[in-house]
Amino acid sequence: MASVTYEHVTKRFGDVVAVNDLNIHVEDKEFLVFVGPSGCGKTTSLRLLAGLEEADEGNIYIGDRLVNDVPPKDRDIAMVFQSYALYPHMSVYDNMAFGLKLRKTPKAEIERRVRESASILGIQELLDRKPKQLSGGQRQRVAVGRAIVRDPLVFLMDEPLSNLDAKLRVQTRTELTRLHQRLEATFIYVTHDQTEAMTMGTRLAVMRDGILQQIDSPQRMYDFPSNTFVAGFIGSPAMNFFPATLVQEDGELYVDGGTYRVQIPPARREVYTPYSNREVIFGLRPEDIHSVQFVPPGVREARVRAKVDVVELMGAEIYLYAMSGSKQFIARVDPRTRVEPGDEMDLVFNMDHMHIFDPQTEMAVR
């Protein structure tokens, strides 16, 4: 297997900069996920690595080898597309073996690789079927198997689960995670689904308008987003953002949202003091807002009075769409909470997990 390096890579389509000065080093055996909204440049980044697009600037390396001018077939990569791209007139076996036959791989070696890959994916009994006889999940496994038999340096996957239903997506993403662990290969994966990204990647690369916003482990990106875009994109439901002012009184620092005032924990005071008496963006995730009856141990009291607008019962939790003044926000509260739309109630903000962003730059204050 091999590492992958993007070195100041830029790709333009006319006046549109699809990828802008991309710098990433993907370690050998890593599972890197490009994630972001449609049009952010994640698929173009993958296609540049595959050789399906040519970089206008910068260099791309697979291992220590510069591949800018290397044809796709000679880059030793395998790609799984959003559409399964199976040959309808061929059996599953022939679909998986086709690339090896083109490379004039010995017949016995083809047989061994196809059978082994089918065993890994649990599709041994499907080898004689045609694609039209398979379910969506089975077709996706065949497409992955076609990549595995190549034994490539790098696996590239472009939204491979987007055509599957919700339950099958969860099952298949678990299978892909197990597959990565078993093959110990380098995987680079593209998705717009942040849940998929968080559960699969060893690191995430969040992109927006062709620019890399942040690259980090899923947990660090969740805990320490670099800006409001990453903070709002990673996590479900999305982080709440409140326009606020930091107010200093009697040596204490407060977030003043107009209709509420909550104290900043002492551990955060020194970091945020330079923003005293300035407007900021106050961020708090829904899971860090609790109903006053069911506050987890260790969460200090920071109460906010709010009027509940919508109640969504999710079984294991309740989503409350609440209003504080004219600002709506979401709270993810204990399922034992008894509340109806129109009720006024106290909610507790866990200020130990608060975020502050500069309103001009939208960057996190740390």
Protein Blocks (a to p, Z undefined) as FASTA:
>chain_A
ZZdddehiacdehjbcfbghiacdddehiacdddddehilmmmmmmmmnopaccfbdcdd
ehjbcfklgcfklnopacddfbloiafkbcfklmmmmmmmmnopafklmmmmmmmmmmmn
opmmmmmpcfklpcfklmmmmmmmmmmmnopabdcdehkllmpcfklmmmmmmmmmmmmm
mnopacddddfbfklmmmmpmbdcddeehiafbdcdfklmmmmcfbfklmmmnocddddd
dddddddeehiacddehjaccdddfklmmmmmmmgoiacdddddfklcccfklccehiac
dddddddfbdcdehjaccddddehjaccdddddfkbccdehiacdddddfklgccddfkl
opacZZ
